[in-house]
Amino acid sequence: MSKSILVTGGAGFIGSNFIPFFCEKYPEYLVINLDKLTYAGSLDNLKECEDMKNYVFVKGDICDEKLVGELFRKYDIRGVIHFAAESHVDNSIKGPRVFVETNVMGTLNLLETARNYWMDGPNQVKPGYEDCRFHHISTDEVYGTLGNDGYFSETTPYAPNSPYSASKAGSDFLVRAYHNTYGMNVTTSNCSNNYGPKQHREKLIPTVIEKALNEEPIPVYGRGTNVRDWLYVLDHCKAVDLIFHKGKSGESYNIGCDNERTNIEIVKKICSILDEIKPRRNGKKHEELITFVKDRAGHDLRYAIDAYKICKELKWKAEMDMNTGISKTINWYLKE
């Protein structure tokens, strides 16, 4: 193996899509997956990696200083791709403390361990460690909310509105600070809403699919008018790969695909597909199960990403169209 890469949170939704893709593309890398296996992570998501010779799983917490340090020394870690995070907004409203502990303090622990292992001092990289990079995965939610017009760019001021997005903003600032203070080789990406296989059932699209299949009320916040830019998870994984290998140190890259939909549009689209491939026993439309519920506190109206920078500089382009992506996602859940 020519290089050991530490991937955090690899048993979660995005991480468990990224690792099989990354391990297969780079057989010369040894990929160490550090995951705490909270409710949102499952090794069932990584069955295709069990026989891969360049994959190792370690159960543990990114906040555990001793463990993270031991992993760096044991495997001579030369890169970090940091997915691990508490990410459900509703949960952050109910209990914000764990979001700060994991997203802020966990990121700090990883940064500090990497800095001490790769560097002798500010702007002094250890010989042989010049190519080591820390890539941090973040969210477009750090920018706050948009009105009916405009897009988030990399220069949009941060204005987080939930405990979750505030904790991610804090971690973004730490990554930035480690570059500007210590000269550490870091990159950050802020992505729009992901969807696809392996997503936890607490999120919108899996919730809609599960409720519809069980013929239960499908909950939709408010009137379903909140707008999100939807990104297929494998397109996101390919963008992370590009940034990790070719992104400019100290830079942030927004990842989105100009694919805006209101929540109610997404819900109705899923219902219409299910009407065709999995009709209800009583012959009624799945759409009739939609139930509007009290809106989430501080619910941002609209997110939309301007991905010009990553498209122009790194030649990235989203490959999956929404209709095909939704169908592939539904079919994956039907097989579960």
Secondary structure as GFF3:
##gff-version 3
##sequence-region A 1 336
A	DSSP	beta_strand	3	8	.	.	.	ID=ss1
A	DSSP	alpha_helix	13	25	.	.	.	ID=ss2
A	DSSP	beta_strand	29	35	.	.	.	ID=ss3
A	DSSP	three_ten_helix	43	49	.	.	.	ID=ss4
A	DSSP	beta_strand	55	59	.	.	.	ID=ss5
A	DSSP	alpha_helix	65	75	.	.	.	ID=ss6
A	DSSP	beta_strand	77	82	.	.	.	ID=ss7
A	DSSP	alpha_helix	89	94	.	.	.	ID=ss8
A	DSSP	alpha_helix	97	99	.	.	.	ID=ss9
A	DSSP	pi_helix	100	105	.	.	.	ID=ss10
A	DSSP	alpha_helix	106	118	.	.	.	ID=ss11
A	DSSP	beta_strand	119	121	.	.	.	ID=ss12
A	DSSP	beta_strand	124	125	.	.	.	ID=ss13
A	DSSP	beta_strand	133	139	.	.	.	ID=ss14
A	DSSP	three_ten_helix	140	143	.	.	.	ID=ss15
A	DSSP	alpha_helix	163	182	.	.	.	ID=ss16
A	DSSP	beta_strand	186	191	.	.	.	ID=ss17
A	DSSP	beta_strand	193	195	.	.	.	ID=ss18
A	DSSP	alpha_helix	204	213	.	.	.	ID=ss19
A	DSSP	beta_strand	218	221	.	.	.	ID=ss20
A	DSSP	beta_strand	227	232	.	.	.	ID=ss21
A	DSSP	alpha_helix	233	246	.	.	.	ID=ss22
A	DSSP	beta_strand	252	255	.	.	.	ID=ss23
A	DSSP	beta_strand	260	262	.	.	.	ID=ss24
A	DSSP	alpha_helix	263	277	.	.	.	ID=ss25
A	DSSP	three_ten_helix	286	289	.	.	.	ID=ss26
A	DSSP	beta_strand	290	293	.	.	.	ID=ss27
A	DSSP	alpha_helix	308	314	.	.	.	ID=ss28
A	DSSP	alpha_helix	322	335	.	.	.	ID=ss29
###
